[in-house]
Amino acid sequence: MQSVPWEKYRIKNNGISFSEVYHICHISDAIRIIEDGRIVSSLIWDESCLNNTRTLVSWVSPNTWINGSIYGHISFVFNWADLSNNKRFYWVEAIAKYRPEAYRIMITDKDHNSCEIKNLIVPLNPLIEGCPIQNKDGIWFRNDNYTAEFMIDSDLRVSNLMRIEFEDHNRICKESNCCRDKDITKHHAGAILLASIIGRRISNINNYLLEEKNGNFKFHYNCLFALLRLFLDLVPNENLRVNSLNSDEAIRAMSAALVLYGNRQYGEARKIGKLIGSKEKFFEIFKKRLQDHFFNKDIDIGIQELKGQISVNLGRDWENG
């Protein structure tokens, strides 16, 4: 039997099934992706055998992280079947120095047997046994003893997302020893992201932050607790009684506070927040800003869940305190 370069990484003992893949990045990169409406494929810059070619790829992986991701907090979740159906697969390489070791597979709709990288990659058929990934009757499996890295040679549109999640950041960062994201929690990272997009009225990921049931919407778990962190960071500590702003002015002030928070100007954001008035008034304006951002969808259930979590943190009498 002819040997294959993925022999060490082929599935043994059935492997583990998967249906989702993740593109994880830092907060600033995530905001740019959301603004662009896509993950833009780029040249390969690491130790890959393709790093001297003009190959452009977007990276995704089915792996999850026990101690946090080394790539950042923000996870764009895609349906693997949507990315892989009717595509060609090529073995690219293994990266033995990673812990755990990683294997890389390119997914494409192009025939790379007649292009500049044909001598660097090997066709792989996931419908047959003996590969690192395998499709068995429509169910995908992978060898989970190693890290799977998939190289999609196209942009990935935000409109094809399943959802957005917030992950812990590992104490090690893949990109920089001076990473300013790695020392904050996932909910703080989510709060920064949400403040940026809500404050600047960027709405193209709304559907990926909500769960719908019978026409009612609530916030995804991660989104709920990111909004909670955002509210608690902005709401005045003292229950101010003086309020000179009308409703429209208060909403504009809230938007300004959100933009400042998204820029990590926390002190300035809190100063603006104080102009809105009491904690109860602040919540009402926060709620209106959310309703406006989500185009007045019925998010009452989500708002009530958020209000309940605020009460847990501030006490049941926070509206009257």
N, C-alpha and C positions, 0 to 999 in steps of 0.2 A: 504493500500500500504506500502510495506517495505521501511523504510528510508534508504538513502544512505549517505555515508560520504561527498559527494560533493553537497548535497542539496543546501547549501547556494550559491554555485558557479556555479550552472547550468545556461545555457543560458536563458536569459529572453529578450523578445522583439527582437528576431531574432539574436542578437549579431552582430558581425562585421566579415566580410570575411577576410581571409588571405591566402597567397600562398607562403610566404617566412618566413624563420626563421634565426636568427642571433646568431653567437657565437662571443662575443665581449671580447677583452683582451688588455693587455698592449703591448707596442711596443716590448719589449724583448721576451715576450711569443709568439707574432705573428711571429717574426723572427724564433724562434725555431720551430713553427708549419710548417712554410714554408720549413725550412731545412729538417724536418722529413717527410714532405709530408702528414702529417695527424694531426688531433687533437687527441691526445692520451687519451683514457678514463682513468679515475682515481678514486680512492676511494673518498667517500663522507665525507667531513671533518666538515661540519657545523652542525647545530642543527637538522638535518634530523633524522627521525626514522630509517634510514638505515645507520647511521654513525658508527655503531658497526658491520656492516656486511662486507663481502668481495665484495660487489657489485661495479662494475666499470662502470662509466657513462661519457658521453660527454654532456655538457649542451648547449641547444639552447633555444631561445625564439622568439615569433613573436612580442613582444612589442618593441616600439620605445621610445626614451627619449626626452622630451621637453627641459630639462635643462642639457642635456649631460648624458652619461652613467657613472655609478659608477664603471664599470668594465674595462674601458680603452677607447682607441681611435680606435682600429682596428677591423672592423666588417667583419667577414667571412659570406657571404650570401649563404644560401642553399635553394634549392627548397623543400618545405615541402612535396609535393607528393612523391618525390624521397626517403625521409626518412621514410614516413609513410605507403606507399602502402604495402599491404599484411602483415602488422605487428600486433602484439597484443598490447593492451593498458591496463595499470593498473593505478588506482588511488593510489598515494603514500601518499600525505598529503597536508595540508594547512599550511602556515606560517602566522599566524595572526598578528605577531608583525611588519611585513613589511608594508610600506606605499607606494602604496596601498598593501593590503594583496595579497599573492601569493598562487596559487594552483600548485601542481606538479603532472605531469603525466609521467609514464615511457613508452617508446616505445621500443619494443623488438620483435625478432622473436623466442624467447624462451618461453616455457610454465613454468611460475614461480609458478604454483599451486603445484609443487612437489619439491620445493627447499627451501633453508634456509630462504627465505624472504616471504614465502607464507602466513604467519600469519600477515605480516606487510602491505601488499598491497591488493588491491581489483580489480578484473577484471572490465574493463569499455568498453562499446560498443559504439563507436562514431557514429554508424549508426542509433541509436535510440535517440529520444528526451529526454531531461532532463539531459544532460551531460554538463560539462564545455566547451567541444569542440564537434563539430558535423560535419559529412560529409553528405551533402545533394546533392545528384546527382553529386558527384565529386567536389563540392565546399565546402571548409572548412570554418567553422565559430567558433568563440570563444566568451566567455564572456569577454568583454573588460573593465569591471568595476574593474577587478583585474589583477594582473600580472600573465601571464602564463609562467611556467617554465617546459620545456620538458627534460627528462632524457633519452638519447639514450644509451642503454647499449652495445655500440661498439665504435671503433674508427671512426672518420669521415675523409675521404680522401679529401685532397686538390683538387684532380682531379675531384671531384664531385661538386665543387663550382659553383655558378652562377657568382659571382663577389666579389671583395673586396672593401669595402668602408671605409672612414675615418669619425669618429664621434667626436663631442665635448666630453670632459671629464667633468663630474660633479665636483663641488668643493669638494664633498665628494668622497672618494675612498673606495671601498669595501675591498681592501686588506691591505692598510696601510695608516696611517696618514702622513707618510714621502714619499709618492708617488712622484717621480720626473717627472711623466708624466702630472699630473693634471693641471699644470700651463701653459702648452703650447697649442697652437691652434691645431685644427685637421689637418690643412695643414702643420704645422710644424712637427707634428707626422708622417704624410704621407711622408714628405720629408726625415725624418730620416730612415723610413722603406725602401723607394725607394733607397736612397743612399746606404744602407746596401746591398740590393739584387743586385743592378746594379753594384756597386763597386766590389762585390765578385762573380759576374757572376752566380747568382742563378736565373734560368729562368723558374722554374716550375709553376709560377703564371702569366706568360706573357699574356696568353689568357684572364685572368680575370681583366686586366688593360686596355684592348683595346676594342673598338667597331668597328665592321666590316660592311661595306656597299659596295657592288659591287667590292670586292677585295681591297678596300681602308680602311685604319685603322686610327682611331683617338683615343685619350686617353679618358677614362672615365672622367667625370667632376671632380671628386675628385682627380684622378691621374693627370690631367692637372694642377690643382692649387697647388698640392704638388710639381710637377716638377718646376712650376714657383717659388715657395718659395725656392726650392733647388737652382735653378739657381741664383736668386737674392742674396741669402746668400753667394754664392761662387764667383760670378763674381767680378773682381777687381773694386773698386770704381773709381779709376783713369784709364784712357784709356792708358795703357802702350804701348809704341811703340816698345820697345826692345823685341825681341823674339829670343832666342837662341836655342829653341827646334824644332826639325823636327816633322813631323806629328806623327810618331810612338811614339816618346818620349812624345809628348804632350798628346796622348791618355793614355799612362801609367801614366802620371802625373794626368790626370783627374781621372783615376781609383783610384789612391792613395788618392786624395782629397775626393772622394766619400766615401771610406772606413773610413777615418778619421771623416768625417761628420757623418756617421752612428754610429760611436763610441762617438759622441757628442764632439769631439775635434775640435770645430769650428775654433779657431784661427789657428791651424796647417793646417786645411783644406784650409783656405784662403791663407795662405803662399804658399802652393803648387799651388793653383789656379793662383796666380800672376805670376808664372813661365811660364804660357801658353801664356801670352801677352795681346793684346788688347781685348776689349769687343767683337768685331766682331770675332776675332780669337777664343776667349773663346767659343762663341756660336757655331762656326763651329765644334770645337772639342767636345763640349757637344752633338751636333746633331749626330756626327759620333758615339759617345759612345752609344747613344740611338739606332741608327740604328743597330749597332753591337749587342746590347743586345737583340733586338727584331728580330734577325736573318734576317736583311735586308728586313723585310716585308715592304710593301708600306705604310709607316707612314707619307708620305709627308703632308697629311691633318692635322694630329696631330701636326707635326712640325710647320706648318704655323699658326695653332691656338696658339701654345705656343709662337711663335715669335710675334704674334699680342699682346698677353698679356704682353710680355716683353716690347714691345714698349709703351703700355699704362703706364707701371710703370717707364720706364727709359726715355721716350720721343721718338718721332719718329726719331730723328737723332742720336740715341744711337750708331748705327754702325759706324758713322763717327765722333762722338763727341770726 
